[in-house]
Amino acid sequence: MTTKHTHGPNFGRRVDGCPRCAELAAGAEPVRWNLNRRQRDALDDARREEIRAHNCRTAGCGPVCTFGDW
């Protein structure tokens, strides 16, 4: 979920006073809709690699690792 815009369609332009526009200006990732298969696969591959690279000892996980549960 992301913060909702408080204005109508603005086609990429930011609006002063809109909380979502402020998040985007601060560097938040834009929402991606309708990814093609290659884009979905690339995201999945990056996620798998991130999980493989996770080390509970160096991350200080407890008895049950919750890495990636966000």
C-alpha positions as CSV (number, residue, x, y, z in Angstrom):
1,M,0.0,0.0,0.0
2,T,1.1,3.5,-0.7
3,T,-0.2,6.9,0.4
4,K,-2.9,8.1,-1.8
5,H,-2.7,11.3,-3.9
6,T,-5.0,14.1,-2.8
7,H,-5.6,15.4,-6.3
8,G,-6.8,14.1,-9.6
9,P,-4.6,13.0,-12.5
10,N,-1.7,15.2,-13.0
11,F,0.4,13.1,-15.4
12,G,3.7,13.0,-13.6
13,R,3.7,16.5,-12.2
14,R,4.0,17.0,-8.4
15,V,1.4,19.0,-6.5
16,D,2.3,21.0,-3.4
17,G,0.5,19.8,-0.3
18,C,-0.1,16.2,-1.6
19,P,1.4,13.7,0.8
20,R,2.1,11.1,-2.0
21,C,3.8,13.7,-4.2
22,A,6.0,14.7,-1.2
23,E,7.0,11.0,-0.7
24,L,7.9,10.7,-4.4
25,A,9.9,13.9,-4.2
26,A,11.8,12.5,-1.2
27,G,12.8,9.4,-3.3
28,A,10.0,6.9,-2.8
29,E,9.6,4.3,-5.5
30,P,6.7,4.9,-7.8
31,V,4.0,2.2,-8.0
32,R,4.5,-0.2,-10.9
33,W,1.4,-1.5,-12.7
34,N,1.1,-4.1,-15.4
35,L,4.6,-5.4,-15.5
36,N,5.6,-7.5,-18.4
37,R,6.9,-11.0,-17.8
38,R,10.6,-10.0,-18.2
39,Q,10.1,-7.2,-15.6
40,R,8.4,-9.6,-13.2
41,D,11.1,-12.2,-13.6
42,A,13.8,-9.6,-13.0
43,L,12.1,-8.6,-9.7
44,D,11.6,-12.2,-8.7
45,D,15.3,-13.0,-9.4
46,A,16.4,-10.0,-7.4
47,R,14.2,-11.1,-4.5
48,R,15.5,-14.7,-4.6
49,E,19.1,-13.4,-4.5
50,E,18.4,-11.1,-1.6
51,I,16.9,-14.1,0.4
52,R,19.9,-16.3,-0.5
53,A,22.4,-13.6,0.6
54,H,20.6,-13.1,4.0
55,N,22.7,-14.4,6.9
56,C,20.9,-14.7,10.2
57,R,24.1,-14.6,12.3
58,T,25.3,-11.3,10.9
59,A,21.8,-9.8,10.8
60,G,21.1,-10.8,14.4
61,C,17.9,-12.7,13.8
62,G,16.1,-14.2,16.7
63,P,15.2,-17.9,17.1
64,V,12.7,-17.5,14.2
65,C,14.0,-15.6,11.2
66,T,11.4,-13.1,9.9
67,F,13.6,-11.8,7.0
68,G,11.4,-10.9,4.1
69,D,8.1,-10.9,6.0
70,W,7.3,-7.3,5.2
